[in-house]
Amino acid sequence: MKRKKIIYRIIFIVVLLTIGVGLYAYNEYNRKNVDLADAKPAFVMSETELIKEFSQDQNASNKKYLGKIMELSGNIKKIDTDENGFHTIILGSSVNMNSVRCSIDSSFNKEAHDLVIGSSITIKGICTGFNADDLGLGSDVILNRSIAIKK
């Protein structure tokens, strides 16, 4: 009798754990990304300030900015479009090789068609890294899921 109680308890615990893991996996699989249009940025600055911070101390800047929502203002240096029609806006000056590469969120891709090189813009995105200048081509700060903010 005692042995049956122990077996039933073990089966009950295993079933509860299986249900818990299943619910967690279901929620993670169906999780939606935060809509950056309504999200409050953790940092608001110019693209030159951000590039300067990453160039001076990459490790401290990674700890401070990676994974955070940022709102950057600057001038459009270049607009790249890949074969699928997705846009990357490059912020920076034509004098400096360093820049901020902002991959536009696919749901805001239409707004990128109207942008003009050389114009000033404010962009909100999630900082995902820094490509240091190893070959003399300039350093890049990377923002993903970016959107252009209309002011």
LUMNUVEX-672282 format. One record per residue (C-alpha): residue number from 1; residue in one letter; x, y, z. Coordinates in nm, 2 decimals, always signed. Layout:
BEGIN
NUM/a/X/Y/Z $
...
END
This chain:
BEGIN
1/m/+0.00/+0.00/+0.00 $
2/k/+0.28/+0.24/+0.09 $
3/r/+0.46/+0.16/-0.24 $
4/k/+0.15/+0.24/-0.44 $
5/k/+0.12/+0.58/-0.27 $
6/i/+0.48/+0.67/-0.36 $
7/i/+0.43/+0.56/-0.72 $
8/y/+0.11/+0.77/-0.75 $
9/r/+0.29/+1.07/-0.61 $
10/i/+0.58/+1.03/-0.85 $
11/i/+0.34/+1.00/-1.14 $
12/f/+0.14/+1.30/-1.02 $
13/i/+0.46/+1.51/-1.00 $
14/v/+0.58/+1.40/-1.34 $
15/v/+0.24/+1.49/-1.49 $
16/l/+0.25/+1.83/-1.33 $
17/l/+0.60/+1.90/-1.45 $
18/t/+0.51/+1.79/-1.80 $
19/i/+0.21/+2.02/-1.81 $
20/g/+0.42/+2.31/-1.67 $
21/v/+0.69/+2.26/-1.93 $
22/g/+0.43/+2.23/-2.21 $
23/l/+0.26/+2.56/-2.11 $
24/y/+0.59/+2.74/-2.09 $
25/a/+0.70/+2.61/-2.43 $
26/y/+0.36/+2.70/-2.58 $
27/n/+0.38/+3.06/-2.44 $
28/e/+0.74/+3.10/-2.57 $
29/y/+0.65/+2.97/-2.91 $
30/n/+0.35/+3.21/-2.94 $
31/r/+0.52/+3.51/-2.78 $
32/k/+0.50/+3.84/-2.98 $
33/n/+0.78/+4.10/-3.01 $
34/v/+0.73/+4.43/-2.84 $
35/d/+0.59/+4.69/-3.08 $
36/l/+0.86/+4.96/-3.08 $
37/a/+0.62/+5.23/-3.20 $
38/d/+0.47/+5.24/-2.85 $
39/a/+0.77/+5.13/-2.65 $
40/k/+0.96/+5.38/-2.43 $
41/p/+1.33/+5.40/-2.52 $
42/a/+1.58/+5.34/-2.25 $
43/f/+1.83/+5.58/-2.41 $
44/v/+1.78/+5.89/-2.63 $
45/m/+2.09/+6.03/-2.80 $
46/s/+2.25/+6.12/-3.13 $
47/e/+2.42/+5.86/-3.34 $
48/t/+2.76/+6.04/-3.30 $
49/e/+2.73/+6.01/-2.91 $
50/l/+2.66/+5.64/-2.94 $
51/i/+2.94/+5.57/-3.18 $
52/k/+3.18/+5.77/-2.96 $
53/e/+3.09/+5.56/-2.65 $
54/f/+3.13/+5.23/-2.83 $
55/s/+3.46/+5.34/-2.98 $
56/q/+3.60/+5.45/-2.64 $
57/d/+3.50/+5.14/-2.44 $
58/q/+3.32/+4.86/-2.62 $
59/n/+3.28/+4.63/-2.32 $
60/a/+3.12/+4.90/-2.10 $
61/s/+2.90/+5.01/-2.39 $
62/n/+2.79/+4.65/-2.45 $
63/k/+2.68/+4.61/-2.09 $
64/k/+2.50/+4.94/-2.10 $
65/y/+2.32/+4.92/-2.44 $
66/l/+2.29/+4.57/-2.57 $
67/g/+1.93/+4.45/-2.58 $
68/k/+1.80/+4.80/-2.49 $
69/i/+1.55/+5.01/-2.69 $
70/m/+1.73/+5.32/-2.82 $
71/e/+1.61/+5.64/-2.99 $
72/l/+1.88/+5.79/-3.21 $
73/s/+1.88/+6.11/-3.41 $
74/g/+2.12/+6.17/-3.70 $
75/n/+2.16/+6.21/-4.07 $
76/i/+2.09/+5.94/-4.33 $
77/k/+2.42/+5.85/-4.48 $
78/k/+2.29/+5.56/-4.70 $
79/i/+1.99/+5.34/-4.75 $
80/d/+2.06/+4.98/-4.85 $
81/t/+1.79/+4.75/-4.98 $
82/d/+1.84/+4.37/-5.00 $
83/e/+1.70/+4.13/-5.26 $
84/n/+1.38/+4.08/-5.05 $
85/g/+1.31/+4.45/-5.04 $
86/f/+1.41/+4.50/-4.67 $
87/h/+1.58/+4.83/-4.59 $
88/t/+1.88/+4.92/-4.38 $
89/i/+1.93/+5.28/-4.29 $
90/i/+2.28/+5.39/-4.22 $
91/l/+2.32/+5.69/-4.00 $
92/g/+2.64/+5.89/-4.00 $
93/s/+2.83/+6.17/-4.16 $
94/s/+3.00/+6.15/-4.50 $
95/v/+3.32/+6.27/-4.33 $
96/n/+3.34/+5.99/-4.08 $
97/m/+3.36/+5.62/-4.17 $
98/n/+3.18/+5.51/-3.85 $
99/s/+2.80/+5.47/-3.86 $
100/v/+2.49/+5.32/-3.71 $
101/r/+2.32/+5.05/-3.92 $
102/c/+1.95/+5.03/-3.86 $
103/s/+1.77/+4.73/-4.00 $
104/i/+1.41/+4.84/-4.05 $
105/d/+1.13/+4.63/-3.90 $
106/s/+0.94/+4.45/-4.18 $
107/s/+0.61/+4.60/-4.07 $
108/f/+0.75/+4.95/-4.11 $
109/n/+0.93/+4.88/-4.44 $
110/k/+0.69/+5.10/-4.65 $
111/e/+0.79/+5.42/-4.46 $
112/a/+1.16/+5.36/-4.56 $
113/h/+1.07/+5.42/-4.93 $
114/d/+1.01/+5.79/-4.86 $
115/l/+1.34/+5.87/-4.69 $
116/v/+1.60/+6.09/-4.85 $
117/i/+1.98/+6.05/-4.81 $
118/g/+2.13/+6.35/-4.62 $
119/s/+1.81/+6.43/-4.44 $
120/s/+1.79/+6.42/-4.06 $
121/i/+1.59/+6.14/-3.89 $
122/t/+1.50/+5.99/-3.56 $
123/i/+1.51/+5.61/-3.54 $
124/k/+1.40/+5.38/-3.26 $
125/g/+1.55/+5.03/-3.24 $
126/i/+1.71/+4.76/-3.03 $
127/c/+2.09/+4.77/-3.00 $
128/t/+2.23/+4.43/-3.09 $
129/g/+2.60/+4.49/-3.12 $
130/f/+2.91/+4.67/-3.24 $
131/n/+3.14/+4.58/-3.53 $
132/a/+3.48/+4.73/-3.45 $
133/d/+3.70/+4.87/-3.72 $
134/d/+3.96/+4.61/-3.79 $
135/l/+4.03/+4.69/-4.16 $
136/g/+4.00/+5.06/-4.17 $
137/l/+3.65/+5.05/-4.31 $
138/g/+3.48/+5.21/-4.01 $
139/s/+3.30/+5.08/-3.71 $
140/d/+2.93/+5.01/-3.70 $
141/v/+2.68/+5.00/-3.42 $
142/i/+2.39/+4.77/-3.51 $
143/l/+2.02/+4.84/-3.44 $
144/n/+1.75/+4.58/-3.53 $
145/r/+1.38/+4.60/-3.57 $
146/s/+1.41/+4.97/-3.62 $
147/i/+1.13/+5.22/-3.70 $
148/a/+1.15/+5.57/-3.83 $
149/i/+0.98/+5.81/-3.59 $
150/k/+0.77/+6.09/-3.73 $
151/k/+0.79/+6.41/-3.53 $
END
